[in-house]
């Protein structure tokens, strides 16, 4: 299979003559896009596409649970983890309680 390179775009452009009289009910234009280049080693499977499509749906207000693919560990932030032996220090409130 040849290496793909391009841009994936998910968008919604509703008719703004939506017949509503409350601005909170108007659906905005939404465009979600990301670039990919498999020649640089980027993987693009259905899991990755599904990950981005879920983000697009969330931007529209849909409540979608995170998949196991989306619950990944950020390897770049390993140094931010706290040691389990780090003591928790309670501070007094301003009124001394």
C-alpha positions as CSV (number, residue, x, y, z in Angstrom):
1,X,0.0,0.0,0.0
2,X,1.3,3.4,-0.9
3,X,2.0,6.0,1.8
4,X,-0.8,8.6,2.2
5,X,-0.3,12.3,2.8
6,X,-3.0,14.8,3.1
7,X,-5.6,16.4,5.3
8,X,-8.8,15.0,6.9
9,X,-11.6,17.4,7.4
10,X,-14.9,17.0,9.3
11,X,-17.3,19.9,9.0
12,X,-20.8,20.9,9.6
13,X,-22.3,24.0,8.0
14,X,-26.0,24.2,9.0
15,X,-28.5,26.5,7.3
16,X,-28.5,29.6,9.5
17,X,-32.1,30.2,8.6
18,X,-33.0,27.7,11.3
19,X,-36.3,29.2,12.3
20,X,-35.3,29.7,15.9
21,X,-35.7,32.9,17.9
22,X,-33.1,32.0,20.6
23,X,-29.5,32.4,19.7
24,X,-28.6,29.6,22.1
25,X,-30.4,27.2,19.7
26,X,-28.4,28.2,16.6
27,X,-25.9,25.5,15.5
28,X,-22.5,27.1,14.6
29,X,-20.3,26.2,11.7
30,X,-17.7,23.7,12.9
31,X,-14.6,22.6,11.0
32,X,-12.2,20.1,12.5
33,X,-9.2,19.1,10.5
34,X,-5.8,17.4,10.9
35,X,-2.9,16.8,8.5
36,X,-1.2,13.5,8.1
37,X,1.9,12.3,6.3
38,X,2.6,8.5,6.5
39,X,5.9,9.1,4.7
40,X,7.1,10.6,8.0
41,X,6.1,7.4,9.9
42,X,2.7,8.6,11.1
43,X,0.2,5.8,11.4
44,X,-3.3,6.4,10.3
45,X,-5.7,3.5,11.1
46,X,-9.4,3.5,11.7
47,X,-8.6,3.9,15.4
48,X,-6.8,7.2,14.8
49,X,-9.6,8.4,12.4
50,X,-12.2,7.4,15.0
51,X,-10.3,9.3,17.7
52,X,-10.4,12.5,15.7
53,X,-14.1,12.0,14.6
54,X,-15.0,11.7,18.3
55,X,-13.2,15.0,19.0
56,X,-15.3,16.5,16.2
57,X,-18.5,15.2,17.6
58,X,-17.6,16.5,21.1
59,X,-17.0,20.0,19.6
60,X,-20.7,19.8,18.5
61,X,-21.8,19.1,22.0
62,X,-22.2,15.3,21.8
63,X,-21.2,13.5,25.0
64,X,-19.1,10.5,23.9
65,X,-17.2,8.3,26.3
66,X,-13.4,8.0,25.8
67,X,-12.4,4.8,24.1
68,X,-9.4,2.8,25.4
69,X,-7.4,4.2,22.5
70,X,-8.2,7.7,23.8
71,X,-7.1,6.9,27.3
72,X,-3.4,6.8,26.4
73,X,-0.5,7.7,28.6
74,X,1.5,10.8,27.5
75,X,5.1,9.4,27.3
76,X,6.5,13.0,27.2
77,X,5.1,13.8,30.6
78,X,6.6,10.9,32.6
79,X,8.6,13.3,34.7
80,X,5.4,15.0,36.0
81,X,4.2,12.0,37.9
82,X,4.3,12.4,41.7
83,X,6.0,9.8,43.8
84,X,3.5,7.8,46.0
85,X,5.7,8.7,49.0
86,X,5.1,12.4,48.5
87,X,3.4,13.7,51.7
88,X,0.1,15.6,51.5
89,X,0.4,18.8,53.4
90,X,-2.8,20.3,54.7
91,X,-2.9,24.1,55.0
92,X,-5.0,26.0,57.4
93,X,-7.8,28.1,56.1
94,X,-7.7,31.8,56.5
95,X,-10.0,31.8,59.5
96,X,-7.7,29.2,61.3
97,X,-9.8,26.1,60.8
